[in-house]
Amino acid sequence: MGKVAVVTGAGSGIGRAVARILLEEGYSVALAGRRRDRLQETAEGFGESALAAPTDVTDPKSVAALFDAAREKFGRIDLLFNNAGTGAPPVPIDELTVEQWRAVVDVNLSGMFYCAQAAVKLMKRQDPRGGRIINNGSISAHAPRPNSAPYTATKHAVTGLTKSLSLDLRKFDIVAGQIDIGNAATEMTERMKQGVPQADGSTMVEPRMDVRHVAEAVRYMDSLPLQSNVLFLTVMASNMPFVGRG
């Protein structure tokens, strides 16, 4: 039997692309997301290797049920791609509601913690023990976009979570890394084709890259033995405005 993965946010975008490339490579994959119909679209054509598991990552009980279902069907977990994320409306911080702030924190930070915690509990006790956790960070943590405080703050926090996991889990043969992604061509970045706000107040069309390149990068990170780890990897559209001053 091949490796077993859990992919959150698997109903669209980066999560769907990663899930499908893993399935193509012979993994068994538990697909987590809010909408069963979108998860079933991701799973189409892969038979028993794909498990559609509707999950609310902001609910610890829902996350626990996800990992229980994956263990019951596949026996173990070798990889968690901790991908589910969201953003808030790009408004000035004084116009942001508390509910909008909390919604981003609940998904991007607390949800990622709940999934990592559930994965660790299983990886520590399975035989052979161990596994890999890959968190989806963002280059926004290094270079924020205008009016992105909730998203940027939570992605900074994800980096801290990644480092802590990498340190604390070594003794259990569990490794943790992070992928920071810039301008993958998904539904979330469609607006970039019409132009998005820049730091200098202008609006600019930004280049995007094929989302499959992200999936291939995640697959590479998990291709290494547990004795090796890609702690941080950045994959981005080459000509996007990230390195340099606008």
N, C-alpha and C positions, 0 to 999 in steps of 0.2 A: 504494500500500500504506500502511496506517495504521502507527501506532507499534508498537514491539515491547517487551514487558516481561518481566522475570523476577520471579516472586513466590515467595518462600520461605514455608514453612508454609502452603501453598495447599490442603491437604487438609481444613481445617476452619476454623471461627471467622472471625477477622478476615482471614486470608489468603484464604480461600475467597470472602468477600464482596468483597474488593478485586479478586481475579482475575476474578470474574464481572461486576463493573461495568465493568472495563476491556474485557472481551470484548464486552459489550453496546455499548460505545462504539466498537467497531471495531478495537481492539488485537489483535495476535497475542500470545499469552501462553505462556511456558514455566512450567509449574506444578511447583514443587519441594516435596517432602515425603518422608517415610519410606515411606508406604504407597501403592502404586500404585492400589489399589481406591478409596481416598479421593480421590486426584487425578483418577481417571477420573470419579467422581461430580461433581467440580467442573467438569470439562471437558464434561460431557454436554450435547449440543445445539449445541456450537460448532464441530464438525467440525475442519477442518485448522487453524483459528485457535488451537487449544489443543494444547499438547504436554505430556503427562504425563511427567515426568522424575523418577523416584524418586531421592532425594538424601539423603545424610547430611551436613549442613552442618558437622559436627565433623571431617570427613575432607577435607583439601585436594584429594585426588585425585578424590573424588566431586564436589566443587564444580567443579573444572576440567572434568570430564566434562559437568556440567550446562550450563556456558556454551558448551562446544564444540558440544553438541547444539542449543542455541538458535541459535547462529550458523549452523550447517549448515542448519537448517530455515528460519530467517527472515532470515538475512543480516546482522543487526546487533542491537544492544540499545540502546533509547532510555531505558529505565527499569528500575532495580532497586528493588523494594520489599523491603527487608531486614527480614523480619517474623518469621522462625522464633524461637521463644523457649520457655523452660520455667521452672519454679520448683522449689523444694525443699519438703519438708514443713514446716509452720509450727511448728517446735519451738525451744526455747531454744538459743542458739548453742553452749552446751557439750554439747548432745546431738546436734548435727549431725555427720554423719560426713564425713570428708575426701572420700569418693566422692560424696556428695550435693553438696558444695560444688563439686567439680571438674565434675560433670555440668552444673551451671548455668553455670559459667564457659565451659565448652566450647561450649555452644549459644549463649548470649546474647551473649558477647563474642568468643570466637575464631571461632565460626561466622559471625558478622556481619562480622568482619574478612576472613575467607577469601572471602566472597561479594563484599564491596566491592573487594577486591584483584583478583579475577577480572573483575569488571565494568569496572574502570578499565583493565586491560590491553586489553580489547576496545574500549572507548569511545575510547581514545587513538589507536588505529590504524584505526578504521573511517572510511568516507568517506560523508557528512560526519561529522567526528569529534564527540565530545562525547556528553552524556547527563545523566541525573539519577539520583541515589541518594537514596532516602527510607528512613531508618532508623526502626524502630518502637522508640521509647523507652518511657517510662511516667511517669505522675505519681507513681508510687512513688519515683522518684528525688528528688522534691521533698518528699514527705510519706509516709514509709514506713509500712507496716502493721506490727503487732506480729509479731515473729519472722520477719522477711523479709530478713535480712542478705544472703544470696547474690543474691537477685533485685534488691534495691535497689542493692547495690554494683555489679552488672553494668550496671544501667540508668544509673547515674551514669557509668560508663565509656563507655557508648554515646554519651552527650552529648559527652564529650571526643573520641571518634572522629568524631562528626558535625562538630564544629568544626574538627578537623584536616583532614578531607576537604574541607570547604568552603574552607579556606585554601589547601591544597596543590594542589587540582585546578583552580583558576580558569584557569590558563594553558593548560589542555587543553580548555576549554569544557565542563567537567563540574561540575555543581552538586550540593550535598548539603544535605539538610534532614532534619528529624526531626519525627515526629508522636508526641505524648504522649497516651495514651488512658486514659480513666477509666470503668470499668463498662460496657463494651459487652456486650450480651446475647449471650453465646456459651456453649458447653459449660463453659468454664473458670470462668464466673461464675455458674453455676446455684446454687451454694451461697449466694450472696448473698440469695436469696429466702427462705432459712431463717434467715439471720442470720450475721454474721461478727464476729470479735473487733474491738473498738475500743481506742484507746489508753488509755482510762480503765478498762479491764478489763471493760466491759460487752459484750454481744452485741447487734447491731442489724441489722435488715433494711435493705439499701441499695437505692436505685433504680438501674435500669439503663436504657440507651438502645438503640435499634435499631442493630444492627451496620452496617446500610446507611449510616447517617450517617457512620461512620468511612470507609467506602469512598468516599463522595462527597467527603469531605475530602481523601483521598489523590488522587482524580481531579482535584480543584481544584488541588492543589499541582503536579501534572504538567501542568495546562492552561497554565501560564505559559510564555512563551518562556525560553530559557536565559539571556537577559539579566536575568531577574528570578528571585528565589528566596524561598520561604517557608522561612526558616532553622529556626524552631520554631513548631509549631502544637499547641495543646491542644484536644482535643474530649472532652467529658465529660457524663455524666448531670447535669443542671443542679442537682439537689438532693442529690447525693452529698456525704458529709462530707470535703471536700478543702480548701476555703477557709474558714478559721475554726478555732476551738478546740472540741474535744469535751468 
